[in-house]
Amino acid sequence: MTLTGMPLLLLAVCIAVAAPVGTYVLWNRLRGPRPVRAAARFGLIGLCQATVLLLAGLLINNHFGLYASWNDLLGRDGGGAVALHQATRPLTDLNKGGPGGTTSQGQLPLGGSGQGAHAPRTGGSQQSVLPVPSGPKQSFVPGGHGTRVASFRGPLSGVGGTGGDVYVWLPPQYNDPAYANTRFPVVMLFPGTPGTAGAWFSVLGGGDELGNALARQQATPFVLVAVNVNQHGVNVNCSDIPGGTRMATYIAQDVRTMIEANFRVSTQRTGWGLMGFSDGGLCAGKLLLQYPQYFRSAVQMAGDSAPDSSQVVRAGQDFVDQNTTLWLLTHRHPGPDQPVSLLAAVSDQDPDSLPVAFQLQAAAPDIVSVSEHARGAHNTAVWRSWLPEMYAWLSQHLDRATPSS
């Protein structure tokens, strides 16, 4: 009996109806001392509540597609065969040399679990002189899971300053003397909605998974920067709302320049990437196309098709279109002077995001690659299992961090 099948749902409906009927019939027929009868009646009430919760859980799961199978529910899924449908554009701007450049255009296969280790591409984001970029200085405090956390209010956008706005995770190489003059590539991370930036390191284990990939030599050292895109619990789909919240400016300009001024990171567009899941995947895809002067590559895991925030929708259909990845790929295709790469990771068991990925690739086959997984629904356990592959892909599409001595 499958988790999402009609037989299980009908069985849950029957049990949910039978439980209160049975409780009514048995209530005054229970025998034994008073404490025994009281305990039995409490047990019947609890059984009724449990059957209702079971039915509600199944209905919610079937509606939102959170878990596709029993293995998925138990955290034993999310893998399956990976079919990588490659984009056709060569990595032209990653072979220009100079500070932050790379020395190879070749793409390695995704290096996920069970697929073997792939040696990192040579090259680097090192510079002989490390001037301090202009930008706001910011204090950070220790956070959980090896992160540093800041309450940061953007000087241009006015967004932030509420606590837990920006989480930063530094790779082990950051404090290695051999990398003392190396600027590290950055991957900005976005949660879904509802969601918090900290979930990237607690629930998804973003830092732990990258640390494991580094130990297996399947990724380059990235500085991970998770941004709270749901300020005060309000979702604006990472957009600059006319007359309202300027979340896109906060991410692309305020947070980026603040990170450059406070950490030893790349100041080149080829050293900055984006990644998100669900609604955060939409953020990553559309921001890449809206700001190709700042970002080189992005990964959207089970990304949403279009913004659905009430504030975005109220701004009109033209504004919705301008913040939709598919529309941007069709109408604002980045030119050869600022080439970008987008990876859409999806599962065949996620019916909402699956067609989105192939629509994106059909619109821009020179930009979009699709990582198609056989199993896994729309949940964080699945997306965490994809992270080794995502880090490997980003390592091939951003500047690499190499020792300076």
C-alpha positions, 0 to 999 in steps of 0.5 A: 500500500503506497503512501500517496495511494487512494487505498491508504487514504480510504482506509484512513477515512474509515478508521477516522469514522470508526474510532468515534463510533466505537468510542460511543458504543464502548463508553459505558460498556467498559468493565473494571475498577474506576481507574481502569475504566478512566484509563480506557476511556482516555485511550479511546479519546486518544485513538480518535485524535490519532486517527484524525491526525493520520487522515489530516497528515495524509491529506496534507501530504497528498496536497503538497507532495511532501513525501512520495513514498514510505522510504521518503517519509523515513528519510531513506530516499532522495537518491535514485539515478541521476540524469544530467541534461547538460547545457550547451554553452561553453564556460567562456568567461571562466578561462580568461585568466587574471585574478579570479580566473580559471584554467579549464573549460571542461565540465566534470560529471556531477560527483554525488554519493556513489558516483565516485570522486572527481578531482577539482578543476585547477585554477583559483580565486587567489590574488597577490594583493588583497585590498579591502573592498569598500562596504559596510563593516559588520560584527558577527557572533557565533551561531550554531553548526559552525556559523557566524551570524549577523543582524545586518540592515542594508544601507541601500535597501533598508532591509534587515536589522531584525536578528539572524539576517545573515549566516556565514559558514567558512570552509576549513581552508579559510584559516589555513596559512597556505590560503592566506592570500586567497579570496574564496568563492561565495555561494549565497543560500536561500530557504523556502517559504516559510523558512529561515536562513539558519535552516540551511545549516541545521536541517539541510546541514549545508556546512556539514555536507560541504565539509564532507565533499571537501574531504572527498575532493568533490568540491572547492572550498566555498564561503556559504552565506545564508540570507533571511529572505522572509523578513518579519515572516513576510515573503516577497519572493526576493523582489524589489516591491515598488514602494515597499520591501527591496529584498533583491537590492538587499541580497545583490548589493547590500549583503554582497558588498558587506560580505566582500568587506568583512571576509576574504572572498572573491570580488569577481562575478565569476566567484559568486553563486546562488542556491536555494530550494523551493521558493528559495530556488526561484530566488536563485534562478531569477536573481542570477538573470536579474544581476548577471553583473554580480553572479555567475551561476545558480542552482535551484532545487525543486524551484517554484515556477513563478512568484506567488507573494501577495505583494508581488501579485498586487504589483501586477502581471508585468511585475510578476513576469519580470520576477519569473525565471522562465520569463527572464530567460525568454525576454532577458537572455544574458549576452556573451559578455556576461554568460551565466549557468543555471542548474535545475535539480528535480525529482520525477516524484515532484510533479510541481517542480519537474516540468518547471526545470525542463521548461527552463531548459527548453527556453535557454538550452545554452544556459540551463542544465537539468539534474533529474533524480528518480526518487524524492518528493518536496522536502528538506531530507531529499534536498540535503541528499542532493547537496554533494551533487550541487556543490560539485556542479558549482565547483565547475561553474565558479572560480576555484580556491587554490593555495597561495603558497 
